[in-house]
């Protein structure tokens, strides 16, 4: 075992359970649930993390009452039918030496959707609306409060019967227990409101009800936001007081500390903080709670690397670290760190695109760097080829590197050619934008994987039809990417028009007002506008969508929009680029076709998407079926699709 992470790999006792290490996969929705029940996909997903050496798996939230269905794919623990699925997860976790807890959950007013598309009736302590989801809840009756409290206990009993090691009561992120704690959302005048003691009663009765059902030899924990970072969130002092009292009551075995609130756009960012947030920035919140409780404390929040977790535990800020997205990106992270191969860890970059981004669109979670996550059954056993082939990969961006890695790992003779001196493709541009530096880690990870797999990486070499003919490969994987798209617009005089790529690469622009015309609604338009605003320029961002960054994961988008607001960037939505003259950009409103003019303009920056670079899709004298296009050269999209297509193509060779 590596002495480098001595604290991280020290055992930890939580109640009746001893964890083999202090790495935790905290509860997170996966969209791998059907009809409220565990699926084969969910079992395989958690088995991958257990096999990778995680100390504790906390299974995603499970509704404790019918009114807890906050999405159409929420796991439910309201019937005995849930027990068999939970038992399967417990068995695979225990087979690999991991402990496993399950989350007990009621969202209160924080409901995203219903089972059939109709607006549900949300329950809450009081009729205080949710700003983010625009839900007006109904105040719970005393009978409903008792019924929900009973539901927590009954759900805990079922999870114990299934063989889990513990349960975690979710009182974080502004969900129902937090709504009772918070005087801004709890206006009750009965036994459950009006004073700090009464507002804490709901949580106390939940814990007592759970203990009554599971006994004292079963772990019971509480998850809490150390700071909800929301205008109407629970004050940190209230949280500290609540945890002090709950700890003194003696009913809980640990506290899991996170940050943020589901109830507001600004608070929700902290549920899965993007790369613009510092690593481990929530550790001080855990340290504050650790000072007032006597049970172990876990912490979650941008802890992506073992050395970050080691530092937190060594400093006494927490006893264990939730590294959930790190484990989504690399399920084998614990084993690599333990065995001295930390440099081989595929580090999470906090992009949020395929993990929580998938969840928020109703798809099974995955990872842009590791698309095998969420597809464990599909890629569980990629067969070893019967014939070793000579494979050429053309292009050293994300698609090319992933294809080279997978093909070489399967035993093929793989050579990748990149025409530039550096590998990376468009990622080399993305990492130069404000708040996006960590994105470059994707290429660091992919290049290391390709070299470790035995692929030959050749840079500074342009591949053409003649070279393919000369090399005589058995197969060509084409990953030549894309170039900036220049739409046909009306141009008068001699205005300054540049592509976003030019700006990112440092091209100078004339002084004055700059317009960024954004078609796609992704990180390029937003990022270039921020980059230019950081140069003390006046910037206007025009986008064809309803709002800027429309196609970004919402937490990433909201962080960037906040930065744009602070930088005083003007945003013009629903505006299609039409033309430009010496000092005016002409746009059309996408709904009315009316003219929209931006005057006094010194330069126009185009963020109008991309055209594929696909010149080698057909090579004279070389069979078309021996050329497979992947990524942007097939159709310009994102890193996620490029890497997934590379995995699929290389797995089939």
N, C-alpha and C positions, 0 to 999 in steps of 0.2 A: 504494500500500500504506500502511496506517495506521502512522504512527510510534509510535502508542500501544503497539503490541505488537512492537517492533523485535526483541527477543530471541526471541519466540515464532515469528516468521516468518523468522528467519535460517536459512539452509540448515544441515544437520547431516550430516557424513559418518560413516557406520557401516560399518567395513570397506570393502568394494568398492562400497557404495551411498551415494548422496547423497540425503537427504530434502529436499524443497522447503520444509518447515516442520517444527516440532517438536511437532505435534499427532498423537497416536497413538490409534487405535482398538485397544485391547488385546484379546487373545484372550478370548472369552466364548462360552459355549454359546448357540445360537439355537433349537434344536429345529426346524431347517429342513434336516434330514438324513434320508434314507430309505435303509434297508439299508446304512448306513455310508458312503453316497456323497453328494456334493454335488448339490443340487437347483437347479432354475430359481429357486426362491424365495431360496435362499442367494446365488446370483449377483446377483440383483436387489438384495438387501439390501446387499451390499458395494459394488455399483455406486453406490447412492445416497450412500454415505459418500465414495467416491472423487469423485463428481461434486460433492459439497459442499466439496471442497478439502482433505481430510485428507492429512497427509504420509505416514503409514504405517498400513497395515492389517495387524494380526496375526490370522490366521484361527484360529478356535477349536481346542481340543485335538483331536488325531488319535491314536487308539490305535496303538501300535507293535507290539503283540502281541495275540493273541486274548484273553489274560487281562486286557487293558486295557479291556474293554467295561464301563465303570462305569455307563452308562445304556443304555436300549434304543435311544437315538437318537444315540449317539456317532459322530462321524466317524472313519473308519478309514483308515490308510495302510499296510496290511499286504499289499495286492495291487496290481498294476499297473493294475487297473481304476479306481483312484482318480485316475489321472493326468489323464484328460480333464476331469473336473470341476474339479480344481485349475487346469488350464490356462485354463479359461473365466474363473475368478475372476482369475487373473493378467492376462488380456487386458483385462478391463474396468477393473481398477485402473490398469494402465499406460496405457490410453487416456486417462485423466484425470490422468496425471502422478503417481499415488501409487505408492509402493513397497508390496510385499506379502510378508509372512513367514507361515510356518505353524508352529503349535505341535506339538511331539512329546511324547507323554504316556503315562504309566502311573500309575494311581491307587494301586497297591499294595493296601492294606487298605481304602481309601476307596471302596467300591462301593455305589452307591445301589440298583441293581436289576439284573436279568438280562434276557436276550432273551425268555424265556418265562415269567417269574414265579417260577421255582424259585430257591432260594437258591444263588448261585454259590460256587465255591471261590476265595477271594481269596488272592493271594500277597503276601508281605511279607518283610523281612529276617528277622524272628522272629515267633513266635506271640504277638503282643501285640494285644489286642482294641482295636477302635475304639469309643470311648465313644458317639459320636454315632449311628453307624449299626448298632451292636451286631453288628459283624462280627468273628468270630474267624478270622484268616488262618492260612494254613499257611506255615511257613518255607520259603523258596526253596532248592532244591538248587543246587549249583554249576553244573550243566548248565543249569538254568532261568535263572540269572543271566546266563550267557553268551548264551543264546538271546534274552533280553530286550535285552541290550546290543546285540547284532547287529541286533535289530529297529529300534532307534533309527537306526542307520546306514542300513539299507535304506529306512526311511521317508523319511529326509532325501534319499536319492538320488532317490526318486520325486518328491518335491516340487521338486527341482532340475530334473529332466526336464520337469516341468509348466510351468516358466518362472517359478517364484517367485524372489524375490530373497534369501531367507534362511529359516532355521528358528530356533525358540526352544524350548529344552529346558525343560520345566516342572519345576522343582525347588521350587516354592512350595507353600503351603497344606497341608503335611503329606502330599504325595503321595510316590510311591515313592522318588525320589532323596533327598527330605527325610527319609524314614523311615530310609534308610541313614545319613544324617548324624547322626541324633539318638540318643544313647545310651539314651534312654528307650524307643525302639522298635527299636533294633538291639542284640541281646544275643549276636550271633554271636561265635565264637572263632576263625574262620578268617581268610582274607586280607581279608574285607570287614567285619570288626568287631574290637572289643577295644581300638582306639586311634583317635585322631583321624585319623591318616594312613590307616588301614585303612577307616574309615567313609567317607572321602572317595574311596576307590578306585572305587566304583561310578560316581560322577559323572565322575571323570577318564576312566574307560574309555568311558563314553558319548560324551563330547566327542571323544576320540581316534577312536572308531569312526565318528562322524559326519564328522569331518575326513577320514578315510581315504576315505569315499564321495563327498564333495562337493568336496574340494580346498580351497585357501586363498583362492580368489577368490569365495567364496560366504559370506554372512553366517551366523554361528552365535552365538546369544545364549543366556543363561540367565535364567530368571525365578526369583526367590527372595523369600521372606517375610523382610523385615528384622526382624520380630518376629512370632512366631506367636500371641502373646497367649493362650496356652493352658497349662494346668497341667502338661502333659507335652510341651510344644512344644520345638522346637530353640531353644537359648539364643542370643540375639543375638550373644554373643561367639563362639559356634561358627560362626554364619553369617558373621561378619566374617572369621574365620580361613579358612574355606573359600573365600570369594570372593577373599581375598588370594592364596591358593595357585593357584586356578584362573586368575586373571589372570596370575600369573607364568608359568604353564605356556604361555601364549600361544595357547591354542586358541579363546578366545572373543572376540567383537567388541563385545559390549555386555552390560549387566546390566539387567534389568527388575525393579524393586523394588516389592513390594506388602506386604500385612500379613495376618496371620490364619492359621488352620488349619481344614481341613475336619473334623478329628478331634473337636472339642468344640463345644458350643453357644456358649460364650463366644468361642472363636476364630473360628468360622464367621461371626460378625457382621461381621468385617472383610473378608470376601470381597467383599461389596457393602454397605459401611457405610451405614446409614440416615441420615435428615436430623438425627437427634439427635447425630451425630458432627460435630465441627468440619470446616470445609472445609480440604482439603489437610493434614490432620493427620499424614499419613504422610511428609511431606517431610523431616523430620529423620532418618527411617530411611534414606532415599535418600542424604542428605548424609553419613551415617556410612559408607556403603558407597563413596560417591564418593571419600572420603578415602583408601581403601586399594586402589583399582583405577585403572588408567590408561586404561580404555575408557569410552565414553559410558554414562551411567546414565539410565534412564527411571524414572519414578515413577507409581504409580496410587494412588488413594484419595481420593474426594470432591473431585476437582478439576473443578468444574462450569462455571467461567467463565474466559474468556481472561485476565482480569486476575489471577486466581489463578495460572494457569500462567506468565504473564509474570513475576510476582513470584518464583516458585520458580526459574526459569531465570536471571533477573537476579541473584539472590542466590547462584548457584552451587551450589544444593542438588541440582540434577539438570540434565541436558542436554535432556530431552524429557519431555513429560507425557502420560500415558494419560488421555484424557477420554472414556471409553467410554460411560457413561450420558448424558453431555452430548450425544454424537453420536447416541445412540438417540433422545433427545428432539428434537434439531435436527441432522439430517445436514448442513445447510448452515452450521453454526456457524463452521467455519474461513473460508469465503468471506465471511460477514458481518463477521467480525472483521477480516479482511484489507482489505476494501473500505470500512471506516469505518462499518459499520452494526451495531456491537456492541449497540446498544440494541434492535435487532430480534431478537436471539437469544432463542429459546425456552429458558429456563434449566431444567435438570433440578432437581427439588425433592427427590430422594432418597427417594421414597415406596416404591420397590421393587415396586410392585404388579404392573405388567404386564411388566417386564423380567425380573429374576430370579424374580419371583413366578410368571410364566408358565412359565419353565423348570422350576421345582420342581414344577409340576403337569403337566408334559408337553406344554405348548402352545407354539407359536411365540412368541418374545418380541415385545413391542411397547412402547408407552408410553401412559400414560393421557392425557397431553396431546397426543400426536401418534400417533393410532392408525394412521396411514398406515405407520408403521414396522412391518415384519414383514408388511405387506400391499401391498408395492410393486407387485406385478403387478396386483393388484385395482384400485388407485387410480393406476396409472401415467399414465393419460390420461382424466381426467374430461372428457367432451365439453362444449364451450361450447353453451349452450342456443340454440335457433333463435329463441325468443321471450323478450324481457326481461319478467319478471313483477314485480308488486308483491307483496313478501313481508312479512308481519308475523311477527315472532318475539315470543312472549309469555313473558317470564321471562329475567332476566339472570344466571342461574347458569352453570355450566360448559356445560351442554347448549345453552342459548340463545346464549351467546357464540360457541361453535364453529359452530353452525348459521348464525348471522349472518355470521361470517367466510367460511365456505365458499360460502354462497349469493351474497354480495356479490362475492367474488373471481371467481365464475363469470359475473358481469355482471348479476345481478338487482338491482332496487331494493329494498333491505332496510332496514326500520326495526324495531329491537328496543325493547320496552317493559318496564321493570322498575318494580314498584310501590314498592319502597323507594328511598331516596336513593342507596344504594351498590349497585354490581353485586357479584355473588359468590355469592349463595345460601348453601348450607350450608358452603362453603369459608370463609366469614367466621367460622363457629363453629370449624371444625377448626383454623384458624391460632391460636386463642386457648388451645389446650391445651398442656400442658408438652411441650416437644420437638417441637412440630408447627408452629412459626411459619413455617417455609419453605413450608408447603403453600399459603399465601396467594399465593405466586409464580405458581401456576397461573392465578389470575384476572388478575394483572398481565399475564401473557403473552397470555392469551386476549383480554383487552380491547384490548391493543395491536394484535393481529392483526385484530380486527374493525374497529377504526378505520382501520387501514392499508388494509384491503380496501374501505373506502368505506361501511360500514354506518352507519346513523344510530342512535345509542344514546340513548334517552330514559328518564330515571329519574323517580321520584316520580309515576308515572302508572299507575293501575289500569285494566286492560283488562277490559271486560265485553262481553256480547253486543251491547249498543247501540253501543259504540265500533267493534266489528268490522263491524257493519252500516253504520255511517257511513263507515268508511274504505274499504270495498269492495275488500279485497285479492284477489289471484288465489289466494293460498294462505296458510294460517296454520300456523306451526310452534309447537306448544304445548310449552313447557318450564317449566311452573308449579311443578314440584318436588313436595315432600311436606311433611307436618306430623307432629309426634310422635304416635305411636300410644299410646292409653290402653287397655290391655286390661281386660276385665271381671274385677275381683277383689272379694273380700269386704272391706268397710271398716266398721269399728266405731269409735265415738267420733269424734274430730275430729283425726286424725293429720295431720302435715305431709307432703304428697305433692307433689313437683315433677318436672318433666321435666328431662332432661339439658340441653336447650337453655337452660332457665331458669338453671341453675347456671353454664353457660359464659358467659351474658350478665351474670352478676354478681348474681343474686338471692341475698339473704342467707338463711341457714338458722339455726334455733335451735341453740344450742351443744349439744354432745354427740355421741353415736355416730350415724353416717350409714350407711345401707345403700344400695348401688347395685345395682339389679336389672337385669341385662344379659341380653337375649334373643339378640341377633345375634352377639355375640362379635367385635366389630370395635373400631375406635379409640375409639368414643364411651364405652363402659363403662370401658375401661382408662384413657382420658384423663381422664374426670371423676373417677374414683377417685384418680388422681394429683393432680389439681387440688385436690381436697378435702384429701388428705393433706398437701399443701403448705401448707395453712392450719392445720396442727397439730391436725387432727381425727383421731379414731379412725374408721376406714373399713373396712367389710366389703363386698367385691365378690362378689355371687352371680351365677352364670352357668349357663345351661341346658346349656352344652357340657361336654366332658370337661375343659376348661381355659379360662382367660381368654384372650381374643384369638385364639380358635381359627381365625377366618377372616382373620387378618392374615398377610402374608408373614412367614416365620419369623424373619428377622433383626430386623424391626421389632417383632414380638411379643416376642422374647427380650430386646431392649433395654428394652421397657416392663415386662416381667415382672421384670427385674432391678431396675428403679426401684421397682416396687411392693414388692418384698422389702425393699429398703433403707428404704422409707417405712413398713414394718411394716403394710401393708394385708393384712387377712385375706381369703383367697379361698375361697369355697365353690362347688365345681363341681357339675354335674348337679343343679341346683336350680331348680325352676320356681316363679315367684311365684304365691302363692295368695291372700294377704290381709294385712291390717294392722289393728292397733288402736292404742291410745294409745301403747304403748311396745314392741310386739312385731311383727316381720315374720314371716309364716307362709309357708313354702315347702314344696314337694313334691319328693322325690327323683325324678328323671326316669326312673330304672330300677326303683325299688321302690314308688313312690307313697307312701312313708312320710313323715311330717311332719318338717320341719326348722325349728326355731324359732331366731330371732335376737332376743334380748331386750335391753332397755335401749336402745331405739332412739329417737332424737330426730327423725329425718326419713328419708323414703324417696325416693330419686332413681330415676326410671324411664328406662331405656335399652332400650326395648321395640320398637325399630324404628319404622317410619313408615307413614302412610297417604297415598296419592296425592292431590294436589290437582288434580282433573280436571273441575272444573265446566264448563269450556269445550270438553269433548270433543264436545259437540253444541250447536250454536248455531241456534236457530230461524230458518229462512229461508236458512241458509248450507249449501251442500252438505257432507255429512260427508266425502266423499272429498277435499275441499280443506283438511281439518284433519289434520295429522300430529302425533301425540303422541310425544315423545322424553324419555328420562331418567326421573326419579322419578315424574312425573305419569302415565307409562305403567305403571311398576312400580318401586317404590322399591328401588334397588340401590346402586351406587357411582358415583363420578366417572368411572371407566373406561367403564362402559356408557353413561352419559349422553353423553360426548363421542363415543364410537364411533357411537351412534345418530344423533347430530347430523350427523356426517360423512356417514353413509349417506343420511340423509333429504335433506340439502341437495345432495348429489351427484346426486340423482335428479330434482330439480325441473326 
